[in-house]
């Protein structure tokens, strides 16, 4: 009796899983095709230019002070030399902190800018998947799929849904 029940459950489970319809789409490729992506990239590039300019100024100050210490530091009194070295150390720390803050702010800004685009893409994918009767949609952008038949690719329909 237990075996019959087990066979029945396996058979039902297998037939249920075979009845599932799965589509696929490369979300990275989709996002790259959306015109909003270029606007986001431009804004992030501008942000990077601004932070790089500030970091450049700090590096120039650091380099100039390091050169000054090297070139004429031996003419200074020990107290002046120590103060200049402390200033150089503080500049180095400021540069490290500024680099960290720039990377953090970049990541936050990138997430803020890309989130609406991701939501728009996901909504379009969901609409197309529902229209085509898919139970599951797999993201193929990781490249780990052995088989992804073209007839189950949602890309063209999603691009149409997005008006692209």
C-alpha positions in Angstrom: 0.0 0.0 0.0 2.8 2.4 0.9 4.6 1.6 -2.4 1.5 2.2 -4.4 1.0 5.6 -2.6 4.7 6.5 -3.2 4.5 5.6 -6.9 1.3 7.6 -7.2 2.9 10.6 -5.6 6.0 10.4 -7.7 3.9 10.0 -10.9 1.7 13.0 -9.9 4.7 15.1 -9.0 6.4 14.2 -12.3 3.4 15.0 -14.4 2.9 18.2 -12.5 6.5 19.3 -13.1 6.3 18.4 -16.8 3.1 20.5 -17.1 5.0 23.6 -15.9 6.0 25.9 -18.7 9.3 27.8 -18.3 10.5 30.7 -20.4 13.8 32.5 -20.2 15.3 35.9 -20.8 18.7 37.6 -20.4 17.9 40.5 -18.0 21.3 42.1 -18.5 20.8 42.2 -22.2 17.3 43.5 -21.7 18.4 46.3 -19.4 21.2 47.2 -21.9 18.6 47.6 -24.6 16.5 50.0 -22.6 17.2 53.7 -23.5 17.1 54.7 -19.9 20.3 52.8 -19.3 22.3 55.3 -21.4 20.9 58.2 -19.2 21.9 56.3 -16.1 25.4 55.6 -17.4 25.8 59.3 -18.2 24.8 60.4 -14.8 27.1 57.8 -13.1 29.9 58.9 -15.4 29.4 62.5 -14.4 29.4 61.5 -10.7 32.6 59.7 -11.2 34.2 62.7 -12.9 33.3 64.9 -10.0 34.6 62.5 -7.3 37.8 61.8 -9.4 38.4 65.6 -9.6 38.2 66.0 -5.9 40.4 63.0 -5.3 42.9 64.4 -7.9 43.1 67.6 -5.9 43.8 65.7 -2.7 46.5 63.6 -4.4 48.1 66.8 -5.8 48.3 68.2 -2.3 49.7 65.0 -1.0 52.3 64.7 -3.8 53.4 68.3 -3.4 53.8 68.0 0.4 55.6 64.7 0.1 58.0 66.3 -2.5 58.5 69.3 -0.2 59.4 67.1 2.7 61.8 65.1 0.6 63.4 68.1 -1.1 63.8 70.6 1.9 62.7 68.6 4.9 66.3 68.3 6.1 66.5 72.1 6.5 63.5 72.2 8.9 63.7 72.0 12.6 62.6 68.6 13.9 59.3 70.0 15.2 58.4 71.5 11.8 59.4 68.3 10.0 57.2 66.2 12.4 54.3 68.6 11.9 54.6 68.3 8.1 54.9 64.5 8.3 51.7 64.5 10.5 50.0 66.7 7.9 51.1 64.2 5.2 49.7 61.3 7.2 46.4 63.1 7.7 46.2 63.8 4.0 46.8 60.2 3.2 44.0 59.2 5.6 41.7 61.8 4.1 42.4 60.4 0.6 41.6 56.9 1.8 38.3 58.0 3.4 37.3 60.0 0.4 37.9 57.0 -1.9 35.8 54.8 0.3 33.0 57.4 0.5 33.1 57.9 -3.3 32.8 54.1 -3.9 29.9 53.9 -1.3 28.1 56.9 -2.7 28.5 55.5 -6.3 27.0 52.2 -5.3 24.1 53.9 -3.6 23.5 56.2 -6.5 23.7 53.4 -9.0 21.2 51.4 -7.0 18.8 54.4 -6.8 19.0 55.0 -10.5 18.7 51.4 -11.7 15.9 50.3 -9.4 13.1 51.9 -11.4 14.5 50.5 -14.6 14.6 47.0 -13.0 11.1 47.3 -11.8 9.9 48.4 -15.3 11.7 45.4 -16.9 10.3 43.0 -14.3 6.7 44.3 -14.9 7.1 43.8 -18.6 8.5 40.3 -18.1 5.6 39.4 -15.9 3.0 40.7 -18.4 4.6 38.8 -21.3 5.0 35.6 -19.2 1.4 35.8 -18.2 0.3 36.3 -21.8 2.3 33.4 -23.0 1.3 31.1 -20.2 4.6 30.7 -18.5 4.7 29.5 -14.9 8.4 30.3 -14.5 10.8 32.6 -16.2 14.6 32.0 -15.8 17.2 34.7 -16.1 19.9 33.4 -18.5 22.3 36.3 -17.9 24.5 34.0 -15.6 25.2 31.8 -18.6 24.8 28.6 -16.7 22.1 27.1 -18.9 22.8 24.0 -21.0 19.7 24.5 -23.1 17.5 27.5 -23.6 15.4 27.0 -26.7 14.7 30.2 -28.7 10.9 29.6 -28.8 10.9 30.1 -25.0 13.0 33.3 -25.1 10.8 36.2 -24.0 13.2 39.0 -25.2 11.4 40.1 -28.3 8.0 40.1 -26.7 9.3 42.0 -23.6 11.0 44.6 -25.9 7.6 45.0 -27.7 5.8 45.3 -24.3 8.3 48.1 -23.4 7.7 49.8 -26.7 11.3 49.3 -27.9 
